[in-house]
């Protein structure tokens, strides 16, 4: 077993990164605040949801009890598809149909010259 502050020999880069992130002071405060919200709402079905999305805001008007399915679907990070799939936008953009037809006719002319 590794000593405190060390990682297993088989630990991946992702698991090391996640450990560092979860151990940061900011994340410790957020986790403690979420736990306090659960204690404040008491036992019950489902999850405790922060209406404004801020886990540090445990005011009575900001907390509500919702189903697990609702809470997990509402709190997904909102990202652009390009950020998810790693696609980069092209710096050269063809804006009009005439530009498209010029490009097409140029490539046809080039291919004919090669033959």
C-alpha positions as CSV (number, residue, x, y, z in Angstrom):
1,X,0.0,0.0,0.0
2,X,1.4,3.4,-0.9
3,X,2.3,5.9,1.8
4,X,0.2,9.0,2.3
5,X,0.5,11.4,-0.6
6,X,1.8,8.7,-2.9
7,X,0.1,6.9,-5.7
8,X,-0.2,3.2,-6.5
9,X,2.3,1.9,-9.1
10,X,-0.6,1.1,-11.4
11,X,-2.2,4.6,-11.1
12,X,-3.0,6.2,-14.5
13,X,-2.4,9.8,-15.3
14,X,-6.2,10.5,-15.2
15,X,-6.5,9.0,-11.7
16,X,-3.6,11.1,-10.5
17,X,-5.1,14.2,-12.0
18,X,-8.5,13.5,-10.4
19,X,-6.9,13.0,-7.0
20,X,-5.1,16.3,-7.2
21,X,-8.3,18.1,-8.3
22,X,-10.4,16.5,-5.5
23,X,-7.8,17.4,-3.0
24,X,-7.7,21.1,-3.9
25,X,-9.0,23.6,-1.3
26,X,-11.8,24.9,-3.5
27,X,-13.2,21.4,-4.1
28,X,-13.0,20.5,-0.4
29,X,-15.1,23.5,0.4
30,X,-17.6,22.7,-2.4
31,X,-17.9,19.1,-1.2
32,X,-18.4,20.1,2.4
33,X,-21.1,22.6,1.4
34,X,-22.9,19.9,-0.6
35,X,-22.7,17.5,2.4
36,X,-24.1,20.3,4.6
37,X,-27.0,20.8,2.2
38,X,-27.9,17.1,2.4
39,X,-27.8,17.3,6.2
40,X,-30.0,20.4,6.2
41,X,-32.6,18.8,3.9
42,X,-32.7,15.6,6.0
43,X,-33.3,12.0,4.9
44,X,-35.6,11.6,1.9
45,X,-35.9,10.2,-1.6
46,X,-33.7,11.5,-4.4
47,X,-31.0,14.2,-4.4
48,X,-30.7,17.7,-3.1
49,X,-30.5,20.2,-5.9
50,X,-29.1,23.7,-5.8
51,X,-31.4,25.7,-8.1
52,X,-28.8,28.3,-9.0
53,X,-26.1,25.6,-9.5
54,X,-23.8,27.1,-6.8
55,X,-23.0,24.4,-4.2
56,X,-21.8,27.1,-1.8
57,X,-25.3,28.7,-1.7
58,X,-27.2,26.6,0.9
59,X,-30.0,29.2,1.5
60,X,-33.5,27.6,2.1
61,X,-34.9,29.1,-1.2
62,X,-32.0,27.6,-3.3
63,X,-32.4,24.0,-2.1
64,X,-35.0,21.5,-3.3
65,X,-35.4,17.7,-3.3
66,X,-35.6,16.2,-6.8
67,X,-35.4,12.7,-8.2
68,X,-32.0,11.3,-9.0
69,X,-32.8,11.1,-12.7
70,X,-33.8,14.8,-12.8
71,X,-30.8,16.0,-10.9
72,X,-28.3,14.1,-12.9
73,X,-29.8,15.2,-16.2
74,X,-30.1,18.9,-15.2
75,X,-26.5,19.2,-14.0
76,X,-24.6,17.9,-17.0
77,X,-22.0,20.3,-18.2
78,X,-23.1,22.4,-21.2
79,X,-20.4,22.2,-23.9
80,X,-20.3,22.9,-27.6
81,X,-20.0,19.7,-29.7
82,X,-16.6,20.9,-31.0
83,X,-15.3,20.9,-27.5
84,X,-16.5,17.4,-26.9
85,X,-15.2,15.8,-30.1
86,X,-12.1,18.0,-30.4
87,X,-12.9,19.3,-33.9
88,X,-11.3,22.5,-34.8
89,X,-13.0,25.0,-37.1
90,X,-11.3,25.7,-40.4
91,X,-9.6,29.1,-40.7
92,X,-10.5,29.2,-44.4
93,X,-14.2,29.4,-44.9
94,X,-16.1,29.5,-48.1
95,X,-18.9,31.9,-47.6
96,X,-20.9,32.1,-50.8
97,X,-22.2,29.8,-53.5
98,X,-20.1,31.6,-56.1
99,X,-16.9,30.9,-54.1
100,X,-17.9,27.2,-53.9
101,X,-18.4,27.1,-57.7
102,X,-15.1,28.8,-58.3
103,X,-13.3,26.4,-56.1
104,X,-15.0,23.4,-57.8
105,X,-14.2,24.7,-61.3
106,X,-10.6,25.2,-60.4
107,X,-10.2,21.7,-59.0
108,X,-11.9,20.3,-62.1
109,X,-9.6,22.3,-64.4
110,X,-6.5,21.1,-62.4
111,X,-7.5,17.5,-62.7
112,X,-8.1,17.8,-66.4
113,X,-4.6,19.4,-66.9
114,X,-2.9,16.5,-65.1
115,X,-4.4,14.0,-67.7
